[in-house]
Amino acid sequence: MPTNNISSLAQRRAAIIDTDAQALEVARVLAEDFAREASQRDRERRLPLPELERYSLSGLWGITVPREHGGAGVSRVTLAEVTAIISAADGSLGQIPQNHYYALEVLRVNGNADQQRHFYARALAGERFGNALAETGTRTAAERRTRLTADPEGGWRINGSKFYCTGALYAQWIPTATVDDDGIQRLAIVRRDSPGVEIIDDWSGFGQRVTGSGTVHFKEVAVPAEDVLLLADPAAPPNTIKPLAQIIHAAIDLGIGQAALADAVVFVRDRSRPWLDANVERAADDPLTISEFGRLSIRLDAARALVARAGRLLDTATADGTPANVAAAAIAVAEARALTTEASLAAGTKLFELAGTQSTLDHLNLDRHWRNARTHTLHDPVRWKRHAVGNYYLNDIAPGRVGTT
């Protein structure tokens, strides 16, 4: 792919979005555009470079920047809705900025004033933050082997390899999870054109095909001290970083499920044949088909309501980060993720059950909805979200880890 040019992007500058309503309207306009060739991009694994330029320059990637730093500081409810709108148009495009917003939240919670001033300005200019967080071959998903060592000449050096690096392929900055010599987890925000950074487009998942979730290698990569901040402190009270990351994941699944339902409606209305025993002229008049559409619509509407509720509780925790508020938000987000997981997978499956054999024809590519949902919902095991919710209500146990990033 062409090398991203940080300076030229900053010179063009992104639009500045001022309100939640404006953010939603911009998302709707973009989604209409992005949906047109979403199937082709998926089929061809065509990297969405022009779409990402429009997306980031639209101002949507800066909407979580706090108002005191020039951003809209939109509610978490709006952030989730924007994500769902884009994800319904194209699940990959909906996921790509997930870790961008995550990095901005780490910056809000753990960054100092200078770091916030610098990187928020970059985000508002339209620059994209990818990620290099997860690794393969470790004992757990939370374990990090990528090392951050002090450079005798000043600053730090990074050595290691990452995978599942969604968005890094398209980013100007790569927030990288590291462990320093004292075992402290730190986030190093690395320029993608730094010597020693190698980004490999080797993501081959059967869903979310153009998220760029491949490999990043770091070999003696120099990082200025001012571009490194704390990532996780086991002794610190819980904060909103993980719930913020998780609500975006829930919104991605919600959008994918809504897209599958929308395509099922069009297909059954226009192309499906009614089953013989229904004794109706149109498949859309089959009473059992109608009932199943009702069941699926209810699940998706309930999922959307849970995402919005989680957003409101996360807004409360963002404004007043007491342990009780953060715990309530984390549980609400876990509930939302549990239902969006189930609903998106159900929508992708029911599409074929209700639309019939014609809907499986390869050129229609309707299986992308299920493939996208199945791939993305594997990010965190939903069974542990149910466990966290049950423990919270049954045993008054505040959640520990209810998701990664």
Disulfide bonds with the S-S distance in Angstrom:
none
